[in-house]
Amino acid sequence: MTIEIVAPSPGESITEVEVGRWLVEDGDLVEKDQEIAEIESDKATLPVVAEQSGRIKILVPIAENVAIGTVLCTIDTTVKPGGKKNKEKANEPPVLKQSADTDLDHSGNVTIKENRHTVQESGKVRISPVAGKMMQEHGLSVDDIMNDVKRISKKDVETVLSTLRTEPSLSKSSSSGLSREEEKIRMTSLRRKLSERLVAVKNETAMLTTFNEADMSEVIRLRKTYQTAFVEKHGVKLGFMSFFTKAVTEALLLFPHINSRIDGENIITPKYCDIGIAVQSDKGLMVPVLRNTEVMTLAEIERKILELADKARANRLSIQEMTGGTFSITNGGVFGSLLSTPILNPPQSAILGMHNIVERPVAVDGRIEIRPMMYLALSYDHRLIDGKDSVSFLVKIKEMIENPVKLLFNGADPEKVLLDI
């Protein structure tokens, strides 16, 4: 029995997907529920799973766009894996991978060298993978081919000289051993869409950025003092991102315009906070969303961030987990960034940029002290958010980070709350 595996739908609005990569080769024996391929849309990457065990026949090549429901491959269920998922070699010619260098020695045997930069061995002739496959198909040896190329003609010499004149750098690189190779790969659907959106943000918004800095001493003290107890109770480490997510949430409730978006001639202001957390993955920048952070504790925020970050790095985020955010946070500090200007994540109107924590001399009560400081950047759409609100919003975040107890009092001073003033 042969079953068909079709391209699944990542979401209602998507009608076409691209085959990102095959995790198996044509003819492999696959197990039931094994991931055999990844498909990409302009929003997410989804796995394709084998519905039954058997031998796979791939019908759609990598990087080809297909409609939802298109048959990607078939599985012959009459052939059962014998404990191995590799291709059976009987009655099949060896397949030469495009990524490897292939050598044929004078006896006609094929050897594959995985490193394309390996120095050619004496007594061997390097050939291309395509040529090697043709020679196998037609039963030709190296001697059969070389018999016709042992004489160098005048035309051959003139061709080489012409190339050296037009591209003198090739002669120099060849003699010095420097590489002049280039690699050309197709952009993924996700990165193409991301590129379009980033350009659109620059062209369609009035984006400005305001900066401030926060003393991280209290947050660092809390983490150092209570990290062990926090892990024992909640099963997850206490990081910096949960403090900033909570601080942003409380600040958004005080400055709802920052949480708004433009819809035509209307301003839409959600009464909830859905915070997107930027995560770097192999496919590009992903921004999974934490829903209703206004009711989440620090431990709940940390657990959700860890869950979504693991999914993002494994390219297993769903479209639902990446849509609907009202505000975003990006942390360039994990890569060592001291200061940067984050770009808006449309249709959101603002984004907070965190940066590296650096010990710097600062003035504290008239004295110079060394404190762990972090630069903060808030990019915002000036069409919707005024400068006063953007600066006040960032200052409020700074205050809550420097005095985390304020997070328990909606960003207000605890003493003022106690005194009801």
C-alpha positions as a Python dict, from the first residue, in 0.01 Angstrom:
ca = {
    (1, 'M'): (0, 0, 0),
    (2, 'T'): (124, 347, -88),
    (3, 'I'): (12, 652, 110),
    (4, 'E'): (51, 1018, 17),
    (5, 'I'): (195, 1289, 244),
    (6, 'V'): (57, 1632, 157),
    (7, 'A'): (170, 1985, 245),
    (8, 'P'): (-6, 2084, 570),
    (9, 'S'): (-159, 2427, 627),
    (10, 'P'): (27, 2656, 871),
    (11, 'G'): (-277, 2886, 901),
    (12, 'E'): (-605, 2994, 747),
    (13, 'S'): (-461, 3286, 552),
    (14, 'I'): (-177, 3086, 390),
    (15, 'T'): (-236, 2910, 58),
    (16, 'E'): (123, 2832, -43),
    (17, 'V'): (431, 2696, 133),
    (18, 'E'): (791, 2620, 43),
    (19, 'V'): (982, 2298, 106),
    (20, 'G'): (1257, 2418, 340),
    (21, 'R'): (1452, 2094, 362),
    (22, 'W'): (1416, 1720, 351),
    (23, 'L'): (1537, 1541, 665),
    (24, 'V'): (1558, 1211, 475),
    (25, 'E'): (1672, 1110, 126),
    (26, 'D'): (1472, 965, -159),
    (27, 'G'): (1439, 591, -100),
    (28, 'D'): (1508, 599, 273),
    (29, 'L'): (1319, 373, 510),
    (30, 'V'): (1126, 586, 758),
    (31, 'E'): (942, 512, 1081),
    (32, 'K'): (589, 616, 1172),
    (33, 'D'): (575, 967, 1329),
    (34, 'Q'): (933, 1041, 1214),
    (35, 'E'): (993, 1399, 1099),
    (36, 'I'): (1081, 1376, 732),
    (37, 'A'): (1074, 1738, 611),
    (38, 'E'): (1024, 2101, 705),
    (39, 'I'): (794, 2337, 518),
    (40, 'E'): (819, 2713, 544),
    (41, 'S'): (571, 2992, 499),
    (42, 'D'): (630, 3364, 537),
    (43, 'K'): (532, 3331, 903),
    (44, 'A'): (643, 2995, 1041),
    (45, 'T'): (823, 2666, 989),
    (46, 'L'): (632, 2339, 1031),
    (47, 'P'): (749, 1977, 1039),
    (48, 'V'): (612, 1711, 804),
    (49, 'V'): (567, 1374, 975),
    (50, 'A'): (553, 1025, 826),
    (51, 'E'): (207, 883, 885),
    (52, 'Q'): (325, 522, 841),
    (53, 'S'): (651, 328, 823),
    (54, 'G'): (794, 236, 484),
    (55, 'R'): (1008, 348, 192),
    (56, 'I'): (977, 717, 99),
    (57, 'K'): (964, 859, -252),
    (58, 'I'): (1023, 1235, -265),
    (59, 'L'): (816, 1419, -526),
    (60, 'V'): (886, 1787, -450),
    (61, 'P'): (1244, 1925, -440),
    (62, 'I'): (1382, 2168, -184),
    (63, 'A'): (1296, 2541, -229),
    (64, 'E'): (993, 2470, -447),
    (65, 'N'): (669, 2653, -370),
    (66, 'V'): (358, 2436, -362),
    (67, 'A'): (-7, 2486, -278),
    (68, 'I'): (-151, 2357, 48),
    (69, 'G'): (-257, 1995, 0),
    (70, 'T'): (3, 1919, -269),
    (71, 'V'): (150, 1569, -243),
    (72, 'L'): (509, 1610, -118),
    (73, 'C'): (604, 1244, -111),
    (74, 'T'): (468, 892, -96),
    (75, 'I'): (545, 609, 144),
    (76, 'D'): (536, 245, 37),
    (77, 'T'): (413, 73, 353),
    (78, 'T'): (485, -276, 219),
    (79, 'V'): (856, -216, 282),
    (80, 'K'): (925, -216, 656),
    (81, 'P'): (1239, -69, 817),
    (82, 'G'): (1470, -337, 945),
    (83, 'G'): (1587, -134, 1243),
    (84, 'K'): (1766, 114, 1017),
    (85, 'K'): (1639, 427, 845),
    (86, 'N'): (1913, 438, 587),
    (87, 'K'): (1861, 358, 221),
    (88, 'E'): (1912, -2, 111),
    (89, 'K'): (2211, -17, -116),
    (90, 'A'): (2125, -333, -309),
    (91, 'N'): (2078, -283, -684),
    (92, 'E'): (2125, 93, -645),
    (93, 'P'): (2422, 299, -764),
    (94, 'P'): (2597, 505, -498),
    (95, 'V'): (2463, 858, -470),
    (96, 'L'): (2712, 1144, -468),
    (97, 'K'): (2618, 1432, -243),
    (98, 'Q'): (2649, 1780, -392),
    (99, 'S'): (2823, 1906, -80),
    (100, 'A'): (3118, 1669, -108),
    (101, 'D'): (3416, 1647, -342),
    (102, 'T'): (3424, 1322, -537),
    (103, 'D'): (3734, 1139, -663),
    (104, 'L'): (3763, 851, -906),
    (105, 'D'): (4089, 660, -895),
    (106, 'H'): (4232, 484, -1201),
    (107, 'S'): (4054, 160, -1117),
    (108, 'G'): (3720, 335, -1153),
    (109, 'N'): (3637, 323, -779),
    (110, 'V'): (3453, 618, -629),
    (111, 'T'): (3572, 793, -314),
    (112, 'I'): (3399, 1090, -151),
    (113, 'K'): (3595, 1356, 31),
    (114, 'E'): (3371, 1555, 269),
    (115, 'N'): (3604, 1853, 279),
    (116, 'R'): (3594, 2041, -52),
    (117, 'H'): (3920, 2218, 38),
    (118, 'T'): (4125, 1900, 88),
    (119, 'V'): (4450, 1895, -113),
    (120, 'Q'): (4423, 1664, -417),
    (121, 'E'): (4606, 1337, -361),
    (122, 'S'): (4874, 1209, -599),
    (123, 'G'): (4749, 969, -864),
    (124, 'K'): (4387, 1087, -843),
    (125, 'V'): (4181, 1316, -1060),
    (126, 'R'): (3917, 1537, -903),
    (127, 'I'): (3587, 1541, -1087),
    (128, 'S'): (3254, 1708, -1024),
    (129, 'P'): (2967, 1513, -861),
    (130, 'V'): (2759, 1541, -1180),
    (131, 'A'): (3041, 1406, -1398),
    (132, 'G'): (3104, 1123, -1153),
    (133, 'K'): (2741, 1020, -1165),
    (134, 'M'): (2742, 1022, -1547),
    (135, 'M'): (3053, 806, -1552),
    (136, 'Q'): (2890, 556, -1319),
    (137, 'E'): (2574, 542, -1527),
    (138, 'H'): (2768, 475, -1850),
    (139, 'G'): (3036, 248, -1705),
    (140, 'L'): (3327, 479, -1784),
    (141, 'S'): (3659, 491, -1598),
    (142, 'V'): (3903, 776, -1553),
    (143, 'D'): (4129, 631, -1823),
    (144, 'D'): (3842, 633, -2072),
    (145, 'I'): (3795, 1005, -2013),
    (146, 'M'): (4161, 1104, -1984),
    (147, 'N'): (4256, 942, -2315),
    (148, 'D'): (4078, 1228, -2489),
    (149, 'V'): (4231, 1511, -2285),
    (150, 'K'): (4600, 1421, -2270),
    (151, 'R'): (4690, 1665, -2547),
    (152, 'I'): (4682, 2038, -2460),
    (153, 'S'): (4591, 2248, -2761),
    (154, 'K'): (4672, 2609, -2845),
    (155, 'K'): (4310, 2698, -2778),
    (156, 'D'): (4332, 2562, -2422),
    (157, 'V'): (4635, 2780, -2343),
    (158, 'E'): (4476, 3090, -2498),
    (159, 'T'): (4162, 3037, -2289),
    (160, 'V'): (4363, 3024, -1966),
    (161, 'L'): (4570, 3331, -2059),
    (162, 'S'): (4255, 3525, -2144),
    (163, 'T'): (4106, 3442, -1805),
    (164, 'L'): (4420, 3553, -1621),
    (165, 'R'): (4424, 3886, -1808),
    (166, 'T'): (4062, 3968, -1726),
    (167, 'E'): (4080, 3837, -1368),
    (168, 'P'): (4439, 3873, -1248),
    (169, 'S'): (4332, 3810, -888),
    (170, 'L'): (4261, 3448, -981),
    (171, 'S'): (4629, 3391, -1068),
    (172, 'K'): (4746, 3541, -742),
    (173, 'S'): (4492, 3350, -532),
    (174, 'S'): (4581, 3022, -700),
    (175, 'S'): (4951, 3061, -627),
    (176, 'S'): (4897, 3175, -268),
    (177, 'G'): (4633, 2915, -188),
    (178, 'L'): (4364, 3175, -108),
    (179, 'S'): (4005, 3076, -177),
    (180, 'R'): (3790, 3268, -427),
    (181, 'E'): (3486, 3051, -382),
    (182, 'E'): (3140, 3193, -322),
    (183, 'E'): (2829, 3030, -185),
    (184, 'K'): (2483, 3109, -313),
    (185, 'I'): (2179, 2999, -117),
    (186, 'R'): (1813, 3089, -150),
    (187, 'M'): (1656, 3306, 119),
    (188, 'T'): (1390, 3131, 322),
    (189, 'S'): (1028, 3243, 297),
    (190, 'L'): (1046, 3369, 653),
    (191, 'R'): (1354, 3584, 589),
    (192, 'R'): (1210, 3721, 263),
    (193, 'K'): (894, 3825, 447),
    (194, 'L'): (1097, 3969, 734),
    (195, 'S'): (1299, 4177, 488),
    (196, 'E'): (983, 4316, 331),
    (197, 'R'): (835, 4408, 668),
    (198, 'L'): (1151, 4580, 792),
    (199, 'V'): (1168, 4797, 481),
    (200, 'A'): (796, 4873, 515),
    (201, 'V'): (847, 4985, 877),
    (202, 'K'): (1116, 5234, 774),
    (203, 'N'): (902, 5371, 492),
    (204, 'E'): (558, 5374, 654),
    (205, 'T'): (619, 5485, 1014),
    (206, 'A'): (761, 5793, 1182),
    (207, 'M'): (999, 5596, 1400),
    (208, 'L'): (1202, 5768, 1669),
    (209, 'T'): (1409, 5631, 1957),
    (210, 'T'): (1458, 5763, 2310),
    (211, 'F'): (1732, 5635, 2543),
    (212, 'N'): (1792, 5598, 2914),
    (213, 'E'): (1998, 5384, 3149),
    (214, 'A'): (1911, 5166, 3445),
    (215, 'D'): (2112, 5066, 3750),
    (216, 'M'): (2080, 4686, 3765),
    (217, 'S'): (2215, 4652, 4121),
    (218, 'E'): (1884, 4559, 4289),
    (219, 'V'): (1778, 4309, 4025),
    (220, 'I'): (2121, 4144, 4040),
    (221, 'R'): (2102, 4135, 4421),
    (222, 'L'): (1759, 3970, 4414),
    (223, 'R'): (1872, 3708, 4164),
    (224, 'K'): (2188, 3631, 4362),
    (225, 'T'): (2006, 3612, 4695),
    (226, 'Y'): (1700, 3411, 4595),
    (227, 'Q'): (1807, 3217, 4285),
    (228, 'T'): (1840, 2883, 4462),
    (229, 'A'): (1506, 2913, 4643),
    (230, 'F'): (1338, 3033, 4323),
    (231, 'V'): (1464, 2734, 4124),
    (232, 'E'): (1366, 2488, 4399),
    (233, 'K'): (1010, 2621, 4410),
    (234, 'H'): (940, 2703, 4045),
    (235, 'G'): (1178, 2474, 3856),
    (236, 'V'): (1315, 2754, 3639),
    (237, 'K'): (1591, 3012, 3677),
    (238, 'L'): (1516, 3375, 3755),
    (239, 'G'): (1645, 3587, 3466),
    (240, 'F'): (1648, 3953, 3373),
    (241, 'M'): (1379, 3922, 3106),
    (242, 'S'): (1100, 3848, 3355),
    (243, 'F'): (1173, 4171, 3545),
    (244, 'F'): (1167, 4376, 3225),
    (245, 'T'): (853, 4202, 3098),
    (246, 'K'): (675, 4277, 3424),
    (247, 'A'): (804, 4635, 3431),
    (248, 'V'): (691, 4691, 3071),
    (249, 'T'): (349, 4548, 3153),
    (250, 'E'): (297, 4780, 3450),
    (251, 'A'): (421, 5078, 3247),
    (252, 'L'): (182, 4993, 2961),
    (253, 'L'): (-111, 5001, 3203),
    (254, 'L'): (-3, 5351, 3308),
    (255, 'F'): (60, 5468, 2949),
    (256, 'P'): (-199, 5283, 2737),
    (257, 'H'): (-111, 5482, 2423),
    (258, 'I'): (218, 5292, 2408),
    (259, 'N'): (13, 4972, 2385),
    (260, 'S'): (-196, 5103, 2093),
    (261, 'R'): (-183, 5054, 1718),
    (262, 'I'): (-312, 5247, 1417),
    (263, 'D'): (-587, 5088, 1209),
    (264, 'G'): (-666, 5316, 915),
    (265, 'E'): (-795, 5634, 1074),
    (266, 'N'): (-864, 5466, 1408),
    (267, 'I'): (-653, 5403, 1718),
    (268, 'I'): (-701, 5062, 1877),
    (269, 'T'): (-595, 5030, 2241),
    (270, 'P'): (-608, 4679, 2391),
    (271, 'K'): (-698, 4649, 2760),
    (272, 'Y'): (-453, 4362, 2792),
    (273, 'C'): (-78, 4321, 2745),
    (274, 'D'): (61, 4063, 2500),
    (275, 'I'): (439, 4099, 2505),
    (276, 'G'): (652, 3968, 2218),
    (277, 'I'): (1000, 3845, 2313),
    (278, 'A'): (1253, 3848, 2027),
    (279, 'V'): (1448, 3522, 1993),
    (280, 'Q'): (1730, 3459, 1746),
    (281, 'S'): (1707, 3129, 1554),
    (282, 'D'): (1873, 2970, 1253),
    (283, 'K'): (1582, 3087, 1039),
    (284, 'G'): (1608, 3448, 1154),
    (285, 'L'): (1452, 3660, 1426),
    (286, 'M'): (1139, 3509, 1581),
    (287, 'V'): (906, 3703, 1814),
    (288, 'P'): (685, 3463, 2013),
    (289, 'V'): (417, 3629, 2225),
    (290, 'L'): (339, 3600, 2596),
    (291, 'R'): (-38, 3643, 2641),
    (292, 'N'): (-193, 3851, 2922),
    (293, 'T'): (126, 3929, 3107),
    (294, 'E'): (-73, 4161, 3333),
    (295, 'V'): (-188, 3853, 3529),
    (296, 'M'): (141, 3656, 3517),
    (297, 'T'): (395, 3623, 3796),
    (298, 'L'): (770, 3637, 3741),
    (299, 'A'): (789, 3256, 3759),
    (300, 'E'): (509, 3214, 3503),
    (301, 'I'): (683, 3461, 3271),
    (302, 'E'): (1015, 3276, 3301),
    (303, 'R'): (854, 2938, 3228),
    (304, 'K'): (668, 3069, 2925),
    (305, 'I'): (974, 3246, 2786),
    (306, 'L'): (1178, 2926, 2819),
    (307, 'E'): (907, 2721, 2647),
    (308, 'L'): (869, 2962, 2355),
    (309, 'A'): (1245, 3014, 2315),
    (310, 'D'): (1303, 2638, 2290),
    (311, 'K'): (1030, 2613, 2025),
    (312, 'A'): (1177, 2905, 1831),
    (313, 'R'): (1527, 2756, 1821),
    (314, 'A'): (1380, 2423, 1709),
    (315, 'N'): (1172, 2601, 1441),
    (316, 'R'): (852, 2468, 1594),
    (317, 'L'): (664, 2789, 1672),
    (318, 'S'): (308, 2802, 1544),
    (319, 'I'): (160, 3109, 1378),
    (320, 'Q'): (-72, 3156, 1675),
    (321, 'E'): (229, 3182, 1905),
    (322, 'M'): (381, 3464, 1695),
    (323, 'T'): (78, 3682, 1621),
    (324, 'G'): (-124, 3934, 1819),
    (325, 'G'): (146, 4102, 2027),
    (326, 'T'): (85, 4455, 2152),
    (327, 'F'): (446, 4540, 2247),
    (328, 'S'): (788, 4378, 2193),
    (329, 'I'): (1116, 4344, 2386),
    (330, 'T'): (1449, 4262, 2223),
    (331, 'N'): (1770, 4190, 2412),
    (332, 'G'): (2084, 4262, 2213),
    (333, 'G'): (2283, 4246, 2535),
    (334, 'V'): (2306, 3867, 2515),
    (335, 'F'): (2528, 3919, 2208),
    (336, 'G'): (2731, 4195, 2371),
    (337, 'S'): (2551, 4498, 2227),
    (338, 'L'): (2615, 4816, 2428),
    (339, 'L'): (2360, 5036, 2251),
    (340, 'S'): (2133, 5000, 1949),
    (341, 'T'): (1813, 5130, 1792),
    (342, 'P'): (1550, 4854, 1781),
    (343, 'I'): (1310, 4856, 1487),
    (344, 'L'): (933, 4838, 1530),
    (345, 'N'): (745, 4511, 1497),
    (346, 'P'): (430, 4612, 1301),
    (347, 'P'): (151, 4678, 1369),
    (348, 'Q'): (286, 4753, 1717),
    (349, 'S'): (377, 5110, 1795),
    (350, 'A'): (674, 5060, 2028),
    (351, 'I'): (957, 4822, 2117),
    (352, 'L'): (1203, 4816, 2409),
    (353, 'G'): (1569, 4735, 2349),
    (354, 'M'): (1778, 4589, 2633),
    (355, 'H'): (2157, 4588, 2617),
    (356, 'N'): (2472, 4461, 2780),
    (357, 'I'): (2527, 4517, 3153),
    (358, 'V'): (2853, 4705, 3203),
    (359, 'E'): (3009, 4827, 3527),
    (360, 'R'): (3058, 5203, 3498),
    (361, 'P'): (3137, 5488, 3737),
    (362, 'V'): (2819, 5679, 3821),
    (363, 'A'): (2732, 5959, 4061),
    (364, 'V'): (2529, 5834, 4363),
    (365, 'D'): (2435, 6088, 4631),
    (366, 'G'): (2732, 6304, 4539),
    (367, 'R'): (2979, 6012, 4534),
    (368, 'I'): (3134, 5823, 4245),
    (369, 'E'): (3049, 5453, 4261),
    (370, 'I'): (3093, 5160, 4026),
    (371, 'R'): (2749, 5025, 3932),
    (372, 'P'): (2623, 4764, 3683),
    (373, 'M'): (2446, 4979, 3425),
    (374, 'M'): (2234, 4894, 3124),
    (375, 'Y'): (2136, 5127, 2841),
    (376, 'L'): (1768, 5110, 2746),
    (377, 'A'): (1622, 5217, 2411),
    (378, 'L'): (1256, 5270, 2327),
    (379, 'S'): (1169, 5300, 1959),
    (380, 'Y'): (818, 5429, 1891),
    (381, 'D'): (588, 5548, 1614),
    (382, 'H'): (565, 5925, 1652),
    (383, 'R'): (238, 5930, 1458),
    (384, 'L'): (69, 5780, 1761),
    (385, 'I'): (302, 5833, 2057),
    (386, 'D'): (418, 6178, 2169),
    (387, 'G'): (767, 6242, 2296),
    (388, 'K'): (645, 6315, 2650),
    (389, 'D'): (467, 5979, 2679),
    (390, 'S'): (759, 5785, 2532),
    (391, 'V'): (1013, 5942, 2770),
    (392, 'S'): (783, 5905, 3072),
    (393, 'F'): (716, 5543, 2983),
    (394, 'L'): (1089, 5461, 2965),
    (395, 'V'): (1158, 5648, 3290),
    (396, 'K'): (888, 5442, 3464),
    (397, 'I'): (1054, 5120, 3345),
    (398, 'K'): (1387, 5249, 3474),
    (399, 'E'): (1234, 5324, 3816),
    (400, 'M'): (1082, 4977, 3851),
    (401, 'I'): (1404, 4804, 3748),
    (402, 'E'): (1606, 5008, 3996),
    (403, 'N'): (1347, 4948, 4270),
    (404, 'P'): (1176, 4616, 4185),
    (405, 'V'): (942, 4638, 4487),
    (406, 'K'): (743, 4891, 4283),
    (407, 'L'): (636, 4602, 4061),
    (408, 'L'): (405, 4494, 4344),
    (409, 'F'): (237, 4833, 4355),
    (410, 'N'): (163, 4897, 3987),
    (411, 'G'): (479, 5102, 3950),
    (412, 'A'): (396, 5334, 4240),
    (413, 'D'): (622, 5416, 4535),
    (414, 'P'): (544, 5165, 4815),
    (415, 'E'): (569, 5436, 5082),
    (416, 'K'): (320, 5655, 4897),
    (417, 'V'): (85, 5361, 4863),
    (418, 'L'): (117, 5295, 5237),
    (419, 'L'): (45, 5661, 5317),
    (420, 'D'): (-229, 5682, 5050),
    (421, 'I'): (-77, 5993, 4890),
}
